[in-house]
Amino acid sequence: MTNFNPRGIFENCANLSQQVTMGVTRGMSKMASLGYLSASFTADAQSDVDFLAYNPITGDVKKVQVKTTTYKREGNFIAALKSGGKGKGNRKVAKDFDFLYVLDADDNEYIIDYNKIKNRTTQITLSEDDKVN
């Protein structure tokens, strides 16, 4: 069970799955604008990687985890790192990815290197430093 409460750019989403799909497709589009081609898996397959991003010029491959958020505290959006499972006790934090892409309810996009957040266990506060244009 989730606390699905669509707001902002997600207000027309009928369910969390639609919000997640919106995040993944926007993440793929952002990586394309940075020169990467994307390869996806089954929608929300509950793996650590939501899609692979391949740069055909450099040969670089990045594993990308995607999150969406509508939760704001003290003026900053918060992205939950735990996901999956049928209840809070079964949820896990992804560890096998290179970039975390986050889309917030105000239509801001963030790309965060895994090494910056690898010691976080539940959530991260999104900052202007991680925002991408």
Secondary structure, DSSP 4 states (H G I P E B T S, - for coil): -------GGGTT-SSHHHHHHHHHHHHHHHHHHTT-EEEE-STT-SSS-SEEEE-TTT--EEEEEEEEE--EETTEEEEE-EE-SSSGGG-EE--S-SEEEEEETTS-EEEEEHHHHTT-SSEEE--GGGEE-
